[in-house]
């Protein structure tokens, strides 16, 4: 019974935490509680397990936020390598909800707002179910969702681009990365593009964002050359979309790059690069 819901539970926990390793810890803890639960307290397995995971993730998110205040350099969520748009992890109401850009927007919400928004807008729970999960009133659950929606909407002007078009443009950008053609790279970047690198202080990475199409193009091209000389680079499914995955000669993932495509302009407006080794080794239910 638990395994029937494992992917759903991981999906909730990952979007709450932005961490595959943390999500798997939450799911394992939920299993232990499920295994010892009194059957009389279980309304339905899905609601019991979703409630347990959401509450555990809330507790972990609160402590994680305190740790992120001392995080070295930009913090980015763990990329899910191998997870494409057809993967069960991506099967939600909001198709873009696995993307790096979306999860970074979730960071602006309070933990209860984040949980309420995800349960309602991504996983289609009703307000009464959310109120039970968060141990609050139905009215307050509605308020949490409404406030979260307003905050998310104010930061999501670019997310209504056609999914197929965004994926095509991302693919063109990653192809240009592998060829190292600066002219092609610059043409695919917005003039105000920003590149963020997450090394967590454990691996060489730019601790401040790189801004501007020329600078970002040179930065990305130099990284792609470095990765290629030390192993291989491939365009692959990442977090429900496309990404550029760099591997060492022994096959280990050493870097993952994803992008955000701007509405209207058809250009990349943000580049996200994860090189923190702790974020590149986690397994997911799909992997």
C-alpha positions as CSV (number, residue, x, y, z in Angstrom):
1,X,0.0,0.0,0.0
2,X,2.8,2.4,0.9
3,X,4.7,1.8,-2.4
4,X,1.6,2.7,-4.3
5,X,1.9,6.2,-3.0
6,X,5.7,6.5,-2.8
7,X,6.1,8.7,-5.9
8,X,3.3,11.0,-4.9
9,X,4.8,11.4,-1.4
10,X,8.3,12.1,-2.8
11,X,6.8,14.6,-5.2
12,X,5.3,16.6,-2.3
13,X,8.4,16.4,-0.1
14,X,10.8,17.4,-3.0
15,X,8.7,20.5,-3.9
16,X,8.6,21.4,-0.2
17,X,12.3,21.1,0.3
18,X,14.0,21.5,-3.0
19,X,16.1,18.5,-1.9
20,X,16.0,15.0,-3.3
21,X,18.0,13.6,-0.4
22,X,15.8,15.4,2.1
23,X,12.7,14.3,0.4
24,X,13.8,10.7,0.5
25,X,14.5,11.0,4.3
26,X,11.0,12.4,4.8
27,X,9.4,9.5,2.8
28,X,11.4,6.9,4.8
29,X,10.3,8.5,8.1
30,X,6.7,8.5,6.8
31,X,7.0,4.8,6.1
32,X,8.0,4.1,9.7
33,X,5.1,6.0,11.0
34,X,2.7,4.3,8.6
35,X,4.0,0.9,9.6
36,X,3.2,1.6,13.3
37,X,0.0,3.6,12.8
38,X,-3.3,2.6,14.4
39,X,-5.7,1.7,11.5
40,X,-8.5,3.5,13.3
41,X,-6.7,6.8,12.9
42,X,-6.4,6.4,9.1
43,X,-9.2,8.1,7.1
44,X,-7.6,7.0,3.8
45,X,-4.1,5.9,3.2
46,X,-3.4,8.7,0.7
47,X,-4.6,11.4,3.1
48,X,-2.8,9.9,6.1
49,X,0.5,9.6,4.2
50,X,0.2,13.0,2.5
51,X,-0.5,14.6,5.9
52,X,2.5,12.8,7.5
53,X,4.9,13.8,4.7
54,X,3.6,17.4,4.6
55,X,4.1,17.9,8.3
56,X,7.5,16.2,8.3
57,X,8.6,18.4,5.4
58,X,7.3,21.5,7.1
59,X,9.5,20.8,10.2
60,X,12.5,20.0,8.0
61,X,11.9,23.2,5.9
62,X,11.9,25.4,8.9
63,X,15.3,24.1,10.1
64,X,16.7,24.1,6.5
65,X,15.9,27.8,6.1
66,X,18.0,28.6,9.2
67,X,20.9,26.6,7.7
68,X,20.6,28.4,4.4
69,X,21.4,31.7,6.1
70,X,25.0,30.5,6.4
71,X,25.1,28.7,3.0
72,X,28.1,29.6,0.9
73,X,27.1,31.3,-2.3
74,X,23.7,31.0,-4.1
75,X,21.4,28.1,-3.0
76,X,19.7,26.1,-5.8
77,X,17.4,23.1,-5.5
78,X,18.8,19.6,-6.3
79,X,18.3,18.8,-10.0
80,X,16.5,15.6,-10.8
81,X,18.6,14.1,-13.6
82,X,16.6,11.7,-15.9
83,X,13.2,13.0,-14.9
84,X,11.4,14.2,-18.1
85,X,7.9,15.6,-18.6
86,X,6.3,12.1,-18.8
87,X,7.8,11.0,-15.5
88,X,5.3,10.4,-12.7
89,X,7.1,12.9,-10.6
90,X,6.1,15.6,-13.1
91,X,2.5,14.5,-13.4
92,X,0.8,17.4,-11.6
93,X,-1.6,20.2,-12.4
94,X,1.3,22.6,-12.8
95,X,3.7,21.2,-15.4
96,X,6.5,23.6,-14.5
97,X,6.4,22.9,-10.8
98,X,9.6,20.8,-10.9
99,X,11.7,23.5,-12.5
100,X,14.5,25.3,-10.7
101,X,12.8,28.7,-11.4
102,X,9.5,27.6,-9.9
103,X,11.1,26.1,-6.7
104,X,13.1,29.2,-6.2
105,X,9.9,31.2,-6.2
106,X,8.5,28.9,-3.6
107,X,11.4,29.9,-1.4
108,X,9.7,33.3,-1.0
109,X,6.7,31.8,0.8
110,X,6.4,31.0,4.4
111,X,6.5,27.2,5.1
112,X,2.7,27.0,5.8
113,X,2.0,29.0,2.6
114,X,4.3,26.8,0.6
115,X,2.6,23.6,1.8
116,X,-0.9,25.0,1.3
117,X,0.0,26.3,-2.2
118,X,1.6,23.0,-3.3
119,X,-1.2,20.9,-1.9
120,X,-3.9,23.0,-3.6
121,X,-2.4,24.2,-6.9
122,X,0.0,21.4,-7.7
123,X,-1.6,18.3,-6.1
124,X,-5.3,19.4,-6.3
125,X,-6.2,18.8,-2.6
126,X,-9.3,20.7,-1.6
127,X,-9.3,23.4,1.2
128,X,-10.9,21.1,3.8
129,X,-8.2,18.4,3.2
130,X,-5.5,21.1,3.4
131,X,-6.9,22.4,6.7
132,X,-6.7,18.9,8.2
133,X,-3.2,18.4,7.0
134,X,-2.0,21.8,8.4
135,X,-4.1,21.5,11.5
136,X,-5.9,24.8,10.9
137,X,-9.4,26.0,9.8
138,X,-10.7,25.7,6.3
139,X,-11.0,29.5,6.2
140,X,-7.3,29.9,7.1
141,X,-6.3,27.3,4.6
142,X,-8.1,29.3,1.9
143,X,-6.2,32.4,3.1
144,X,-2.9,30.7,3.0
145,X,-3.5,29.5,-0.6
146,X,-4.8,32.9,-1.7
147,X,-1.8,34.8,-0.3
148,X,0.7,32.3,-1.7
149,X,-1.0,32.5,-5.2
150,X,-0.7,36.3,-5.1
151,X,3.0,36.1,-4.2
152,X,3.7,33.4,-6.8
153,X,1.8,35.3,-9.5
154,X,3.8,38.5,-8.9
155,X,7.0,36.6,-9.5
156,X,5.8,34.4,-12.4
157,X,5.4,36.7,-15.4
158,X,7.5,34.5,-17.6
159,X,6.0,31.1,-16.9
160,X,3.2,31.1,-19.5
161,X,5.4,30.4,-22.4
162,X,4.4,27.3,-24.4
163,X,6.1,24.3,-22.9
164,X,7.2,22.9,-26.3
165,X,8.6,26.2,-27.4
166,X,10.5,26.7,-24.1
167,X,12.0,23.2,-24.4
168,X,13.0,23.8,-28.0
169,X,14.8,27.1,-27.1
170,X,16.5,25.4,-24.1
171,X,17.7,22.6,-26.4
172,X,19.1,25.2,-28.8
173,X,20.9,26.9,-26.0
174,X,22.4,23.7,-24.6
175,X,23.6,22.7,-28.1
176,X,25.3,26.1,-28.5
177,X,27.0,25.4,-25.1
178,X,28.4,22.2,-26.4
179,X,29.8,23.8,-29.6
180,X,31.1,26.8,-27.7
181,X,29.9,29.3,-30.3
182,X,29.8,32.6,-28.5
183,X,27.8,34.3,-31.2
184,X,25.1,31.7,-31.0
185,X,25.1,31.7,-27.2
186,X,24.7,35.5,-27.0
187,X,21.8,35.4,-29.6
188,X,19.9,33.0,-27.3
189,X,20.4,35.1,-24.1
190,X,18.4,38.1,-22.9
191,X,20.7,41.1,-22.4
192,X,19.9,41.1,-18.7
193,X,20.3,37.3,-18.3
194,X,21.7,36.1,-14.9
195,X,23.7,32.9,-14.3
196,X,23.6,31.4,-10.8
197,X,26.1,28.8,-9.6
198,X,25.7,26.6,-6.5
199,X,28.9,25.0,-5.2
200,X,27.9,25.1,-1.6
201,X,31.4,26.1,-0.7
202,X,32.5,22.5,-1.5
203,X,33.4,23.0,-5.2
204,X,34.7,25.9,-7.3
205,X,31.7,28.1,-8.4
206,X,31.0,31.7,-8.9
207,X,29.7,33.0,-5.5
208,X,28.0,35.9,-7.1
209,X,25.7,35.9,-10.0
210,X,27.1,36.5,-13.5
211,X,25.0,39.2,-15.3
212,X,24.7,40.2,-18.9
213,X,24.6,38.2,-22.2
214,X,28.3,38.6,-23.1
215,X,29.6,37.7,-19.7
216,X,27.2,34.8,-19.2
217,X,28.0,33.4,-22.7
218,X,31.8,33.5,-22.0
219,X,31.2,32.0,-18.6
220,X,29.1,29.1,-19.8
221,X,31.3,28.4,-22.8
222,X,34.4,28.2,-20.6
223,X,32.6,25.8,-18.2
224,X,31.4,23.6,-21.1
225,X,35.0,23.4,-22.5
226,X,36.3,22.5,-19.0
227,X,33.7,19.8,-18.5
228,X,34.2,18.3,-22.0
229,X,38.0,18.1,-21.5
230,X,37.5,16.3,-18.2
231,X,34.7,13.9,-19.3
232,X,31.6,14.4,-21.3
233,X,28.6,16.7,-21.7
234,X,25.1,15.7,-22.8
235,X,21.7,17.2,-23.2
236,X,19.4,15.2,-21.0
237,X,16.0,15.3,-19.2
238,X,16.3,17.2,-15.9
239,X,13.5,18.1,-13.5
240,X,10.7,17.7,-16.0
241,X,12.5,19.6,-18.8
242,X,15.9,19.7,-20.5
243,X,19.3,20.2,-18.9
244,X,23.0,20.0,-19.7
245,X,24.6,17.2,-17.7
246,X,28.4,17.0,-17.3
247,X,29.9,13.7,-16.3
248,X,33.4,12.8,-15.2
249,X,35.2,10.0,-17.1
250,X,34.0,7.4,-14.6
251,X,30.4,8.4,-15.3
252,X,29.7,10.5,-12.2
253,X,27.6,13.6,-12.6
254,X,29.8,16.6,-11.8
255,X,27.5,19.5,-13.0
256,X,23.9,20.1,-14.1
257,X,22.8,23.2,-15.9
258,X,19.1,24.3,-16.4
259,X,17.6,27.5,-17.7
260,X,14.5,29.7,-17.6
261,X,13.1,30.9,-20.9
262,X,11.5,34.4,-20.9
263,X,8.0,35.0,-22.2
264,X,7.7,36.7,-25.6
265,X,11.4,37.3,-26.3
266,X,12.2,33.6,-26.9
267,X,15.5,34.0,-25.0
268,X,17.0,32.5,-21.9
269,X,16.7,34.9,-18.9
270,X,18.3,32.8,-16.2
271,X,20.9,30.0,-16.1
272,X,21.2,27.7,-13.1
273,X,24.4,25.6,-12.5
274,X,24.7,23.1,-9.7
275,X,28.2,21.7,-9.0
276,X,27.7,21.0,-5.3
277,X,28.6,17.2,-5.2
278,X,26.1,16.7,-2.3
279,X,23.3,17.7,-4.7
280,X,24.4,15.5,-7.6
281,X,24.3,12.0,-6.1
282,X,20.8,11.6,-4.7
283,X,18.5,8.9,-6.1
284,X,14.8,9.4,-6.7
285,X,11.9,7.0,-7.0
286,X,12.2,7.4,-10.7
287,X,16.0,6.9,-10.7
